[in-house]
Amino acid sequence: MKIKSILLALFVCASFSYVSAQGLSYGFKVGLNFSKLDGNLENDAAGMSLESAGYSTGFHIGAGLIYKFTDRFGVKTDFLFTQKGGEQSFDGQAVQLFYNTTGEAAIFEGNRSSFLRTTNSYLEFPVTAYGRFGKFEISGGMYVGFLVASKAIGNVTFTNDQLPGGLTGELDYSYRKDDASEPTTWEPIDYNVISLNGTEGLYPEKVGAYYDHLTKDGKFFKGVDFGLNAGFAYFFNKGLFIGVNLNYGLVDLTNNNFDISYAELDGTTYKSRSDSDRNFTLQTSVGFSF
């Protein structure tokens, strides 16, 4: 990914040199993102919702190239660093596997209450056609984004009759760096030790992204996203503008190997959901074009 980033940066620099030579225009913008992961939410056996999804806040910054066919119509492309993601909550009856140092799993049935805020950082390239009518501009096109960082933070609490005081963990996920669980390497001193139906289980105070997985086939989030882009901008003068863009991803972002259900098991392992999650982002920007 580092090599891709360098090549993309060189491409942008070369593009700006071409712009200067050809007399095209360029600009920059910065602003806030309001995004969520739009996908299937989990229900219990009665059809009641166990999950909810909300918006998280990030930012974007970058530069762009503009080619005018006429004073009114043209095309433009941007080179952006942009943060997307969302918030997910789970509250209800659930099943949790707690592993011990032999690799054996203790099955916990009770209530799970969790909150997770995900931040995915992309190098993103929107390409849009635009039309300018007085001080107003409308645009539409597509974008492609390359994932460069992926993290999440949150918390989780488990309760049932065996854990009347509850068991709490801090969720600190680094999706690109964390490894799958290897219980045989764990030291109990670093974990909360619990006993369920005579079987000992360990749970860390700070939980990694793949605690619930004994194998890791790929990463949780896919490396490339693309989708549709539409925007509206208001120009105070020839250069200064404020704008709003709506991005809707067409890619299922999550790896199906990690789409699991916390509501029920498939034998002694988590049931696979294979659900679809897409980026949905509203961007508000301020910028200047030359």
Order of alpha helices (4+ residues) and beta strands (2+ residues): alpha-beta-beta-beta-beta-beta-beta-beta-beta-beta-beta-beta-beta-beta-beta-beta
